[in-house]
Amino acid sequence: MLSTGLPQGAVPKLERPGPLRDRVYEALLELITTRALRPGQHLVESELAGHLGVSRQPVREALQRLNTEGWVDLRPAQGAFVHEPTEEEADQLLTVRTLLEAEAARLAAAHAGKPGIAQLEELCAQGEALVAADDVDGAVEANARFHAKVMELAGNAVLAELAAQVDRRVRWYYTPIARQRGQQSWTEHRALIAAIADRDEALA
């Protein structure tokens, strides 16, 4: 185990096509958002390069990009560290998410058919089962799939694109509180499904 402390099997394979620096960026972002790399953790270029089987240059480029996007903090004479989100950042992000998803829910209530509603019910059942099994990572993933399905049913491509930009960051913030939220989150999802099925745009 290297000092970056990655769990066994956590490192994604760099098999997708595209520039190496982009694939390294995607791999590191996935490790951050899933919290395999923890907030505040020191990121050593040479060790990350060894984990990913690449040279240090694409790792350095990826870290610079992650710094620009707010996922990593580059500190002079200290190196790179996973950003530690503040409550203010979380509040701002969730405010934006609320605006986007409230409109998505309204549009879903206006447009969703029976197959789409059935898919939401299936996703909700999966989430409830994962919460009951105390599978936090699985529940977080199921929560993301549920919200993505509502966005899909809204039928607005621009709205979906904007929501996708904040989705990873929302998952990053949500993971630590997923266990506390537990069943309450899925109770709210059930109420949302009912509003969509009733075509009640305002309630949704």
LINKA-V400866 format. One record per helix or strand of 3 or more residues. SS is the DSSP state (~ for helix, > for strand). FROM is the first residue (numbers start at 1). LEN is the number of residues. Records with the same first field share a line. If there is no record, write none. Layout:
SS->FROM-LEN  FROM-LEN
This chain:
~->20-14  45-8  56-13  87-25  114-19  136-19  157-19  178-20
>->72-4  79-4
